[in-house]
Amino acid sequence: MTPATQLRWRAPLVPFIVALFLAATGVPVAAEGDGDTVGDQRGKPSGSIGIQLLEASADRRDDPRARVYIVDHMTPGSGMTRRLAVTNDSSRPQKITMSVGAAEIRDNQFVAAPDPNGNELPEWVHLDQPSFVAPPYSTTTLRVKVKIPPSAPRGERYGAIWASVASTAADPTRGTVQKINRAGIRIYLDVGPGGEPPSDFEIDKLVPGRTEKGLPVVRATVRNTGERALDLSGKLWLSDGPGGLSAGPFGVTVGTTVPPGGTAHAEVLLGRQLPDGPWRARLRLESGRLHRELTGEITFPHDNGAWGLPATLSDRLPWIVALAGVLTLAAGVLLVAAVRRVRSRVVAA
């Protein structure tokens, strides 16, 4: 796989039955042309198609998500245009069909909806070239127009713009079978009057553990406290370990999408040789321009398939100390007041 800082990576074409996987790092899936040999995902496959968003809204140009996904807020009756690039790195022409389909967030995964027309996006999003033949080693620029009707109800819709290639293959039991292979770009479109709804999330806790194979893992519980979906990415740093060791950063496993009001786990896998600890862990999670951090002390369990105690969250310690101080002060004030009342009664008697 190419580095996550790049806007695009290519992967082998997979049959249509495979669930939509558009990585939460903001990287559109690309696909290999039918009949070409499968290339190494860490490099450039021998023959592939890909799709890439070329522009974002002016107020989102500093948003990493909006540079690779269509992430926008629109008011009823408004419209916008976006440019896409579809590439064919195959050595032969490819007939590519473009389409728009509904998507949904299921089990914290962004997947194609069972019904492609499951929401209004197929009616609102139109491409200037529904189909075309892409020459070998070519890039074709397309325009996408989004038009929201004045009567559109409030809410966030999810979908994908697909570039599809159909192929036929011989099957000994069923004869000729047609496979539809595709790559896509996610759509997160919020509609409603006024400004965009807020986005926010909280990291509730960090728990160290070990996988069944013995790899250290850190799991964070994340709550989406905003009104828009989130795609989680981020990094974990370890410091103040045994003998003063430090390690990281380690990347958060991508692919987690959290719907509004939802809760999800973000996990970080670490190296097998890492000592159990204790460690000072600092986790930074991001979704576009939004980021949150949590710091605490963790110790990995020794046994495989086990989870340790939740981290002692040092970044919340000042608040705990402050709260304890306030409660102590309040108790002292109440005690002094009670003593004065008793003395007043004694004097009066």
Buried (B, 14 or more C-beta within 10 A) or exposed (E): BBEBEEBBBBBBBBEBEEEBBBBBBBBBBBBBBBEBEEBEBEEBBBBBBBBBBEEBBEEBEEBBBBBBBBBBBBBBEBEBEBEBBBBBBBEBEBEBBBBBBBBBBBEBBBBBBEEBEBBBBBEBBBBBBEEBEBEEEBEBEBEBEBBBEEEBEEBBBBBBBBBBBBBEEEEEEEEEEEBBBBBBBBBBBBBBEEEBBEBBBBBEEBBBBBBEEEBBBBBBBBBBEBBBBBBBBBBBBBBEBEEEEEBBBBBBBBBBBBBBEBBBBBBBBBEEEBBBBBBBBBBBBBBBEBEBEBBBBBBBBEEEEEBBEBBBBBEEEEEEEEEEEEEEEEEEEEEEEEEEEEEEEEEEE
